[in-house]
Amino acid sequence: MTTPPSPERFSPARAPTVTFAIDGMSCGHCVGAVTRALQATPGVSVRSVVVGTAEVEADSPAATAAALAAIEAAGYTAEVVASAPSQARSGCGCCRTSRAAGPCD
């Protein structure tokens, strides 16, 4: 029997992707701190966090504001630099490649 995936691992349908520029991040510890802060934010699904940038899916403008506040509460300065509608999700769930591209490794 297959266990259904945890809902927090998947982002809400049609949630826009929001990219934050983050000042003050300089190492893996910083990335971990920002990642944990964003993961604890309701309505936010973390896509990626690297030094200087975080990309999330936020299910509302309030969630975007909460993500910004969470980054700042973690001790960093941030601003929204991009926001775009989410891409349609078809194909592979782990890497989002098209099914026509073939299976993942």
The 8 nearest C-alpha neighbors of each residue, nearest first, counted from 0:
[[1, 2, 3, 4, 5, 6, 92, 8],
 [0, 2, 3, 4, 5, 6, 92, 8],
 [1, 3, 4, 0, 5, 6, 8, 7],
 [4, 2, 1, 5, 6, 0, 8, 9],
 [5, 3, 6, 2, 8, 9, 7, 1],
 [4, 6, 7, 8, 3, 9, 2, 10],
 [7, 5, 8, 9, 4, 10, 3, 11],
 [6, 8, 9, 5, 10, 44, 4, 38],
 [9, 7, 6, 5, 10, 4, 44, 45],
 [10, 8, 7, 6, 11, 44, 5, 4],
 [9, 11, 44, 12, 56, 8, 7, 14],
 [10, 12, 14, 13, 58, 9, 56, 44],
 [13, 11, 14, 10, 85, 58, 87, 88],
 [12, 14, 85, 15, 11, 84, 86, 87],
 [15, 13, 58, 12, 11, 56, 57, 85],
 [16, 14, 84, 85, 83, 56, 57, 13],
 [15, 17, 56, 83, 82, 55, 85, 84],
 [16, 18, 82, 55, 54, 81, 56, 15],
 [17, 19, 54, 81, 80, 53, 79, 82],
 [20, 18, 79, 53, 78, 80, 52, 21],
 [21, 19, 52, 78, 77, 51, 80, 79],
 [20, 22, 77, 51, 52, 76, 19, 75],
 [23, 21, 76, 24, 75, 51, 77, 20],
 [22, 24, 75, 25, 21, 76, 51, 74],
 [25, 23, 29, 50, 51, 22, 26, 21],
 [24, 26, 50, 23, 29, 27, 51, 30],
 [27, 25, 29, 28, 24, 50, 30, 49],
 [26, 28, 30, 29, 31, 25, 50, 49],
 [27, 29, 31, 26, 30, 32, 25, 24],
 [30, 28, 32, 24, 27, 26, 31, 33],
 [29, 31, 27, 33, 28, 32, 49, 34],
 [32, 30, 34, 28, 29, 33, 35, 27],
 [31, 33, 29, 35, 34, 30, 28, 36],
 [34, 32, 36, 30, 35, 31, 70, 37],
 [33, 35, 31, 37, 36, 32, 30, 38],
 [36, 34, 38, 32, 37, 33, 31, 39],
 [37, 35, 33, 39, 34, 38, 69, 32],
 [36, 38, 40, 34, 39, 35, 66, 33],
 [37, 39, 35, 40, 36, 34, 45, 44],
 [38, 40, 37, 36, 35, 41, 43, 69],
 [39, 41, 37, 38, 43, 66, 42, 36],
 [42, 40, 43, 39, 62, 38, 65, 44],
 [43, 41, 58, 62, 57, 40, 44, 59],
 [44, 42, 57, 41, 56, 40, 62, 45],
 [43, 45, 56, 10, 55, 46, 57, 38],
 [46, 44, 55, 47, 38, 43, 56, 54],
 [45, 47, 55, 54, 44, 56, 48, 53],
 [48, 46, 54, 53, 45, 49, 55, 52],
 [47, 49, 53, 52, 30, 54, 34, 50],
 [50, 48, 52, 30, 51, 53, 47, 27],
 [49, 51, 24, 52, 25, 30, 26, 48],
 [50, 52, 21, 24, 20, 49, 22, 53],
 [53, 51, 20, 49, 21, 19, 50, 48],
 [54, 52, 48, 19, 47, 18, 49, 55],
 [53, 55, 18, 47, 46, 17, 48, 19],
 [56, 54, 45, 46, 17, 44, 16, 57],
 [55, 57, 16, 44, 15, 14, 43, 17],
 [58, 56, 43, 62, 63, 59, 14, 42],
 [57, 59, 14, 42, 62, 11, 43, 56],
 [60, 58, 62, 61, 57, 63, 42, 14],
 [59, 61, 63, 62, 64, 58, 57, 65],
 [60, 62, 64, 59, 63, 65, 58, 57],
 [63, 61, 65, 59, 42, 64, 60, 57],
 [64, 62, 60, 66, 61, 65, 57, 67],
 [63, 65, 61, 67, 62, 66, 68, 60],
 [64, 66, 62, 68, 63, 67, 69, 61],
 [67, 65, 69, 63, 68, 64, 37, 62],
 [66, 68, 64, 70, 65, 69, 63, 71],
 [67, 69, 65, 71, 66, 70, 72, 64],
 [70, 68, 72, 66, 71, 67, 36, 65],
 [71, 69, 73, 67, 68, 72, 33, 75],
 [70, 72, 75, 68, 74, 73, 69, 76],
 [73, 71, 69, 74, 70, 68, 75, 36],
 [74, 72, 70, 71, 75, 69, 33, 32],
 [75, 73, 71, 72, 70, 76, 23, 69],
 [76, 74, 71, 23, 70, 73, 22, 77],
 [77, 75, 22, 71, 21, 23, 74, 78],
 [78, 76, 21, 20, 22, 19, 75, 67],
 [77, 79, 19, 20, 80, 21, 67, 76],
 [78, 80, 19, 81, 18, 20, 17, 77],
 [79, 81, 19, 18, 78, 20, 82, 17],
 [82, 80, 18, 17, 79, 83, 19, 16],
 [81, 83, 17, 16, 18, 15, 84, 80],
 [82, 84, 16, 15, 85, 17, 81, 86],
 [85, 83, 15, 16, 86, 14, 13, 82],
 [84, 86, 15, 13, 16, 14, 83, 87],
 [85, 87, 88, 84, 13, 15, 16, 83],
 [88, 86, 89, 85, 13, 12, 84, 95],
 [89, 87, 86, 90, 95, 92, 91, 85],
 [90, 88, 87, 97, 91, 95, 98, 92],
 [89, 91, 98, 97, 96, 95, 92, 88],
 [90, 92, 95, 96, 93, 94, 98, 97],
 [93, 91, 95, 94, 90, 89, 88, 96],
 [92, 94, 91, 95, 103, 96, 90, 9],
 [93, 95, 96, 92, 91, 103, 90, 97],
 [96, 94, 91, 92, 90, 93, 97, 88],
 [97, 95, 91, 94, 90, 98, 100, 89],
 [96, 98, 90, 99, 100, 95, 89, 91],
 [97, 99, 90, 100, 101, 96, 91, 102],
 [98, 100, 97, 101, 90, 96, 102, 91],
 [101, 99, 98, 97, 96, 102, 103, 90],
 [100, 102, 99, 98, 103, 97, 96, 91],
 [103, 101, 104, 100, 98, 91, 99, 96],
 [104, 102, 101, 91, 94, 96, 93, 100],
 [103, 102, 101, 94, 93, 91, 96, 100]]
